[in-house]
Amino acid sequence: MKNQYRALALVVLAAALVLLELTKSTVPTEDAPEKRAASERAAACYEAIYAEKLSRGLEMDAGADINRTGMIGLDYSFITTTVGNLEAKRTSTNPNMAAVVVDMLHELKLQPGDKVAVNCSGSFPALNIAVMCALQELQLEPYLISSFGSSTHGANDPEFTYLDMEHLLVEQGLLSHRSDLFSIGGMEDLGKEMPPEVVDAIVARIKGYGYTQFYDEDLIHNVLTRYDIYCGQGDVKCFINVGGNDASFGDSSVMVHTDGGILTQLSEKDNSTGLVQLFLKNGIPVIHLLNIKSLAAEYGLPIDPVPLPAVGQGGVYYQTHYETWIAAAGFSAAAVLLWLGREQKKKGTV
């Protein structure tokens, strides 16, 4: 008799599981309005940059920037640092990537006023902007250090670097926070692969906007000093790294190949000294944004889409809803059946 009750309990649980699957639905996440607002701001920023490039007559490769975003750079320039993946760059121009960043920040339970350390290169200008739009929407307090060196198809036009883009967006009121410090980027964060006269011209122009340069000829000291600067701003709740400049994670091959996203602990195999490693070693979570195609897939966004999705489109805005009363009823019924089976056994042994 006891086995019969057990069998009935299993049948009830199986039926409840089937009902849960049949009745599940997709509903907007609670923070969908914030995600949409951040993404709308990102889209407006991209439009402003595209318009500025047109007005200046700057070179744009229509074959590479197939969605006409203005956020895809040149195949090569004097400030190009490494080879980048074009599909990843185009994937990053989806304005809904700002919603992905909002999702991550909420997963870390950050609250308005929390301090966030941010490190950006010129390699993913659209993603840099998406991060700043997300932080602005959630009223977080960033301390931002950016470099202007860029991998291929990033913000690698010497006449219009990421910092030029950022300056434009702040001037137009689309972004409220600009980089607190800037560096050259590239090899050892000194742009050793770049012509000195090109670097000097860019540095002079950016300083002319009122920016302050961060320069350190020793990379390890550079990283340690940056870390101290970030932590000197107060209680940092999170570190966001966009791209992969040398200060981000030193010579770590582990970080280069990780899928990224939210990181909370350092791999035992990684002994390199970089900003990502330092924050993780000290218990501060990291949002690591580098391998963009895998991140997009994880958060329900298309890879290298043509055309770009409209703001509000993508799995990141939705969650699966289950009728929890079905699960509760199934477990309760199964528990009663198991109890009845136990009582029958007791009666049979008297």
C-alpha positions as CSV (number, residue, x, y, z in Angstrom):
1,M,0.0,0.0,0.0
2,K,2.8,2.4,0.9
3,N,4.3,1.9,-2.6
4,Q,1.0,2.8,-4.2
5,Y,0.9,6.1,-2.3
6,R,4.4,6.8,-3.4
7,A,3.5,6.1,-7.0
8,L,0.5,8.5,-6.7
9,A,2.7,11.2,-5.2
10,L,5.1,10.9,-8.2
11,V,2.2,11.1,-10.6
12,V,0.9,14.2,-8.9
13,L,4.3,15.9,-9.0
14,A,4.8,15.0,-12.7
15,A,1.3,16.4,-13.5
16,A,2.1,19.6,-11.6
17,L,5.4,19.9,-13.6
18,V,3.6,19.5,-16.9
19,L,1.0,22.1,-15.9
20,L,3.7,24.5,-14.8
21,E,5.2,24.2,-18.3
22,L,1.9,24.5,-20.1
23,T,0.8,27.6,-18.2
24,K,4.1,29.5,-18.0
25,S,4.1,32.9,-19.7
26,T,6.6,35.7,-20.6
27,V,6.2,38.9,-18.7
28,P,8.2,42.2,-18.6
29,T,10.9,42.4,-15.9
30,E,10.2,44.8,-13.0
31,D,13.0,47.0,-14.2
32,A,11.9,47.0,-17.8
33,P,11.1,50.8,-17.7
34,E,14.6,51.6,-16.5
35,K,16.1,49.3,-19.1
36,R,14.1,51.0,-21.8
37,A,15.0,54.5,-20.6
38,A,18.8,53.7,-20.6
39,S,18.5,52.1,-24.0
40,E,16.6,55.1,-25.4
41,R,19.3,57.4,-24.2
42,A,22.0,55.2,-25.7
43,A,20.2,55.2,-29.1
44,A,20.0,59.1,-28.9
45,C,23.7,59.2,-28.2
46,Y,24.5,57.0,-31.3
47,E,22.3,59.2,-33.5
48,A,24.1,62.3,-32.3
49,I,27.5,60.8,-33.0
50,Y,26.5,59.7,-36.5
51,A,25.1,63.2,-37.2
52,E,28.4,64.7,-36.0
53,K,30.5,62.5,-38.2
54,L,28.3,63.4,-41.2
55,S,28.6,67.1,-40.5
56,R,32.4,66.9,-40.2
57,G,32.7,64.7,-43.3
58,L,34.6,62.0,-41.3
59,E,35.3,58.7,-43.0
60,M,32.7,56.0,-42.3
61,D,32.9,52.6,-43.8
62,A,29.4,51.7,-45.0
63,G,30.5,48.1,-45.7
64,A,31.5,47.7,-42.0
65,D,28.9,49.9,-40.4
66,I,26.0,48.3,-42.2
67,N,23.4,49.7,-39.8
68,R,24.7,53.2,-40.2
69,T,25.3,53.7,-36.5
70,G,28.4,55.9,-36.6
71,M,29.8,53.6,-33.9
72,I,31.9,51.4,-36.1
73,G,35.4,52.7,-36.9
74,L,38.1,52.1,-39.4
75,D,39.8,49.0,-40.4
76,Y,43.1,50.6,-39.5
77,S,44.4,54.0,-38.3
78,F,47.4,55.4,-36.5
79,I,45.7,54.8,-33.1
80,T,44.7,51.2,-33.9
81,T,46.1,49.0,-31.2
82,T,45.0,45.4,-31.9
83,V,42.7,43.4,-34.2
84,G,39.1,43.4,-33.1
85,N,36.2,41.3,-34.1
86,L,33.8,43.2,-36.5
87,E,30.8,41.1,-35.6
88,A,31.3,41.8,-31.9
89,K,31.7,45.5,-32.6
90,R,28.4,45.6,-34.6
91,T,26.7,43.5,-31.9
92,S,27.7,46.1,-29.3
93,T,26.0,48.9,-31.2
94,N,22.6,47.5,-30.3
95,P,21.3,50.2,-27.9
96,N,19.6,47.5,-25.9
97,M,23.0,46.6,-24.5
98,A,22.3,49.4,-22.1
99,A,19.5,47.2,-20.8
100,V,21.9,44.4,-20.3
101,V,24.1,46.6,-18.1
102,V,21.0,47.7,-16.1
103,D,20.2,44.0,-15.5
104,M,23.7,43.3,-14.2
105,L,23.7,46.3,-11.9
106,H,20.3,45.2,-10.5
107,E,21.6,41.7,-10.0
108,L,24.4,43.1,-7.9
109,K,21.7,45.0,-5.9
110,L,23.3,48.4,-6.4
111,Q,21.3,51.4,-5.1
112,P,21.1,55.1,-6.2
113,G,24.2,56.9,-4.9
114,D,26.5,53.8,-4.9
115,K,29.9,54.4,-6.2
116,V,31.1,52.5,-9.3
117,A,34.6,52.4,-10.7
118,V,34.7,52.3,-14.5
119,N,37.5,51.6,-17.0
120,C,37.0,52.0,-20.7
121,S,39.1,51.9,-23.8
122,G,38.2,53.2,-27.3
123,S,37.6,49.7,-28.6
124,F,33.9,49.5,-27.9
125,P,32.6,53.1,-27.9
126,A,28.9,52.1,-28.2
127,L,29.3,49.8,-25.1
128,N,31.1,52.6,-23.2
129,I,28.1,54.8,-23.8
130,A,25.7,52.1,-23.0
131,V,27.4,51.7,-19.6
132,M,27.3,55.4,-18.8
133,C,23.6,55.6,-19.9
134,A,22.8,52.7,-17.5
135,L,24.7,54.3,-14.6
136,Q,22.9,57.6,-15.3
137,E,19.5,56.0,-15.3
138,L,20.1,54.2,-12.0
139,Q,21.6,57.3,-10.4
140,L,24.9,55.6,-9.6
141,E,28.1,57.6,-9.0
142,P,30.8,56.6,-11.5
143,Y,34.5,57.4,-11.4
144,L,35.6,56.9,-15.1
145,I,39.0,56.5,-16.6
146,S,39.1,56.1,-20.4
147,S,41.8,55.6,-22.9
148,F,41.6,56.6,-26.6
149,G,43.6,53.8,-28.2
150,S,41.3,51.4,-30.0
151,S,41.2,48.0,-31.7
152,T,40.0,47.8,-35.3
153,H,36.5,49.1,-36.0
154,G,36.4,50.8,-32.6
155,A,36.7,54.6,-32.0
156,N,40.0,54.6,-33.9
157,D,39.6,57.7,-36.0
158,P,42.4,60.0,-34.7
159,E,40.1,63.0,-35.5
160,F,37.2,61.7,-33.5
161,T,38.3,59.3,-30.7
162,Y,36.0,58.0,-28.0
163,L,36.9,61.0,-25.7
164,D,35.8,63.3,-28.6
165,M,32.5,61.4,-28.7
166,E,32.1,61.6,-25.0
167,H,32.8,65.3,-25.0
168,L,30.2,65.9,-27.7
169,L,27.5,64.0,-25.8
170,V,28.2,65.8,-22.5
171,E,28.1,69.1,-24.4
172,Q,24.7,68.2,-25.9
173,G,23.4,67.1,-22.5
174,L,22.9,63.5,-23.4
175,L,25.5,62.3,-20.9
176,S,25.9,63.8,-17.4
177,H,29.3,62.4,-16.6
178,R,32.5,62.6,-18.5
179,S,35.8,60.8,-17.9
180,D,37.5,61.9,-14.7
181,L,40.9,60.9,-16.2
182,F,42.1,59.8,-19.6
183,S,45.1,57.9,-20.8
184,I,46.6,57.0,-24.2
185,G,45.9,53.2,-24.1
186,G,47.5,50.8,-26.4
187,M,50.8,49.0,-25.6
188,E,51.5,49.4,-21.8
189,D,48.9,52.2,-21.8
190,L,51.6,54.5,-23.4
191,G,50.6,54.0,-27.1
192,K,54.0,52.7,-28.0
193,E,52.7,51.4,-31.3
194,M,51.3,54.9,-32.2
195,P,53.2,57.7,-33.9
196,P,54.2,60.2,-31.2
197,E,53.1,63.2,-33.2
198,V,49.6,61.7,-33.5
199,V,49.4,60.9,-29.8
200,D,50.6,64.4,-28.9
201,A,47.9,66.0,-31.1
202,I,45.1,64.0,-29.6
203,V,46.3,64.6,-26.0
204,A,46.5,68.3,-26.6
205,R,43.0,68.4,-28.1
206,I,41.5,66.4,-25.2
207,K,43.2,68.5,-22.6
208,G,41.7,71.5,-24.4
209,Y,38.3,70.1,-23.5
210,G,39.3,70.3,-19.9
211,Y,40.2,66.7,-19.4
212,T,43.0,65.5,-17.1
213,Q,45.6,63.0,-18.4
214,F,46.7,60.0,-16.4
215,Y,50.2,58.9,-17.4
216,D,52.5,56.4,-15.9
217,E,55.5,54.8,-17.6
218,D,55.5,51.7,-15.5
219,L,52.5,49.5,-16.2
220,I,52.4,47.7,-12.8
221,H,52.6,51.1,-11.0
222,N,50.0,52.4,-13.5
223,V,47.5,49.7,-12.4
224,L,48.2,50.0,-8.7
225,T,47.9,53.8,-8.9
226,R,44.6,53.5,-10.8
227,Y,43.3,51.1,-8.2
228,D,44.2,53.5,-5.4
229,I,42.5,56.4,-7.2
230,Y,39.3,54.4,-7.6
231,C,39.2,53.3,-4.0
232,G,40.0,56.8,-2.9
233,Q,36.6,57.9,-4.1
234,G,34.9,56.0,-1.2
235,D,33.1,52.7,-0.8
236,V,33.3,51.2,-4.4
237,K,30.5,48.7,-4.8
238,C,31.4,47.5,-8.3
239,F,34.1,47.7,-11.0
240,I,33.0,47.8,-14.6
241,N,35.6,47.1,-17.3
242,V,34.8,47.6,-21.0
243,G,37.3,46.3,-23.5
244,G,40.7,44.9,-22.8
245,N,43.4,47.5,-22.5
246,D,46.6,46.6,-20.7
247,A,45.5,48.1,-17.4
248,S,42.3,46.1,-17.3
249,F,43.9,42.7,-16.6
250,G,47.6,42.9,-17.4
251,D,48.9,40.0,-19.4
252,S,46.2,37.6,-18.2
253,S,45.2,35.0,-20.8
254,V,42.4,33.9,-18.5
255,M,40.5,37.2,-18.6
256,V,40.9,37.5,-22.4
257,H,39.1,34.3,-23.0
258,T,36.5,34.4,-20.2
259,D,32.9,35.0,-21.3
260,G,32.7,37.9,-18.9
261,G,29.6,39.3,-17.4
262,I,29.4,39.4,-13.7
263,L,32.5,38.1,-12.0
264,T,32.7,37.6,-8.2
265,Q,35.8,35.6,-7.7
266,L,39.2,35.2,-9.4
267,S,40.4,32.1,-11.1
268,E,43.1,30.2,-9.3
269,K,45.0,30.1,-12.5
270,D,45.2,33.9,-12.8
271,N,48.2,35.4,-11.1
272,S,48.3,38.5,-13.3
273,T,48.1,42.0,-11.9
274,G,45.3,44.0,-13.5
275,L,42.4,46.1,-12.3
276,V,39.9,43.2,-12.7
277,Q,42.1,40.9,-10.6
278,L,42.7,43.6,-7.9
279,F,39.0,44.3,-7.4
280,L,38.2,40.6,-7.3
281,K,40.9,39.9,-4.8
282,N,39.5,42.5,-2.5
283,G,35.9,41.2,-2.7
284,I,34.5,43.8,-5.1
285,P,32.4,42.3,-7.9
286,V,33.3,43.1,-11.5
287,I,31.2,43.5,-14.6
288,H,33.6,42.5,-17.3
289,L,32.4,43.4,-20.9
290,L,34.7,42.1,-23.5
291,N,33.4,38.9,-25.3
292,I,30.3,40.6,-26.5
293,K,28.8,37.9,-28.7
294,S,28.5,35.5,-25.9
295,L,27.1,38.2,-23.5
296,A,24.5,39.2,-26.1
297,A,23.3,35.6,-26.5
298,E,23.2,35.1,-22.7
299,Y,20.9,38.1,-22.3
300,G,18.6,37.4,-25.3
301,L,20.0,39.8,-27.8
302,P,20.8,38.9,-31.4
303,I,24.4,38.6,-32.6
304,D,25.4,41.0,-35.5
305,P,21.8,41.9,-36.3
306,V,20.6,43.6,-39.5
307,P,18.8,45.8,-39.0
308,L,19.3,46.8,-35.3
309,P,16.4,45.9,-33.1
310,A,14.2,48.7,-31.8
311,V,14.6,49.8,-28.2
312,G,12.7,47.4,-26.0
313,Q,13.2,44.3,-28.1
314,G,15.2,41.4,-26.7
315,G,15.0,38.7,-24.0
316,V,16.7,41.0,-21.5
317,Y,13.4,42.9,-21.0
318,Y,11.4,39.8,-20.2
319,Q,11.2,36.9,-17.7
320,T,9.4,33.6,-17.5
321,H,6.4,33.6,-15.1
322,Y,5.2,30.4,-13.5
323,E,1.8,29.9,-11.8
324,T,3.4,29.2,-8.4
325,W,0.1,28.0,-6.9
326,I,0.3,24.9,-9.2
327,A,3.7,24.0,-7.7
328,A,2.4,24.6,-4.2
329,A,-0.7,22.5,-4.8
330,G,1.3,19.7,-6.3
331,F,3.8,19.6,-3.5
332,S,1.0,19.7,-0.9
333,A,-0.9,16.9,-2.5
334,A,2.2,14.8,-2.8
335,A,3.1,15.4,0.8
336,V,-0.4,14.3,1.9
337,L,-0.2,11.2,-0.1
338,L,3.2,10.3,1.4
339,W,1.8,10.9,4.8
340,L,-1.2,8.7,4.1
341,G,1.1,6.0,2.9
342,R,3.1,6.3,6.1
343,E,0.0,6.0,8.2
344,Q,-1.2,3.0,6.3
345,K,2.2,1.3,7.1
346,K,1.8,2.1,10.8
347,K,-1.7,0.5,10.9
348,G,-0.5,-2.5,9.0
349,T,2.3,-3.2,11.6
350,V,0.1,-3.0,14.7
